[in-house]
Amino acid sequence: MVALYKVPKLSDFSPQALDRHVAELLAAVEAEAAAVKTSDTRKAFRDRWLARKGGILTQVNEWLRSAPKDIKPEVGRRVNQLKLEVEKRVEFKAQQVGKAAPESSIDISLPGIRRPIGAEHPITRTMEEIVQVFARLGYSLVEGPIVESDYYNFEALNFPLDHPARDTQDTLFLANQEGKPARERLLLRTHTSPVQIRTMEKVGPPLRILAAGKVHRNDPPDASHSPMFHQIEGLAVDSDITFGDLKGTLDHAMKALFGSQVKTSFRPSFFPFTEPSAEMFVSCFICGGTGRRGEEPCRPCKRTGWIEILGCGMVDPNVFEFVKQRGYDPEKISAFAFGMGVDRIAMLKFGLDDLQLFFQGDLRFLEQFK
Ligand SMILES: [Zn+2]
């Protein structure tokens, strides 16, 4: 049992007297700390020394209050130094007691704690596979911010001001930006296309890039929609890129991803930043393009034998106006772009019919992908 320390009232404020009082107090905190063995006594110890109301460090303030005016600064300095020293000792003790159980209670024959080894998420895996296919064709992966400005997300991609995608019905804008000019308003990017503009601002042609990552739309979650999903977009710029290059590249990529037997088909479509635009279908790799699985109709391709997999097209020359000074002269260069939803491709590859399974964090589901 340690005799409990009491803060003395000071009458002698000479340096020697102060040294003695400081040394006594520090010796006391150390002696009391040595007696603390359990988390209960640890708490009492901590309160006794550090409690704001009536704790020993609070009482020490009295030394400063009662000191003669001319040496107050010196006493103040010593008191502050002392407080730091005491806090250090109390916290150290708290950690020590909190950390280790008494040595005698360790049973080394017990099995250790097993940390479960995770598996790569099916979306990450699918994304990585697609990136690898294009990396072998010379595409490099680029990244950009998820919170974007209207300028990069819409304006520089040739979206007219009244385009429905710019409405809050479709796009998640950050709150309280009504006072800002439209092009400066911040939003969660609705596609990875802004990364293409940002890259072209920095790097001149020729260019072969892949932008991959999270995008957001104002869609309530259901089996085939989610307010957050994943996209991969590609862009190839050079002096003589043709629609034939686009078809050849994507046909090769789809065979690499889904097997050499798949066929591709391009059908006319519309996107604001490409002209002409197309939707690309692959022959259904689940039913082999027959639309049937035995007696049953094939659901993933809705019996058509074809699955829509991505949007693509030749980049509209208007888009290059925004990066013309970086060497993208629409008279001299041409480009194709494509974009695909990673989540949907992952669903097809793994045979899932509910998109939400990916995002619920249910280990029983995720463990299947080990
Ligand atoms: Zn099918």
Residues whose N, C-alpha, C, O or C-beta is under 5 A from the ligand:
A	BS01	ZN	C284 I286 C287 G291 C298 C301 G305
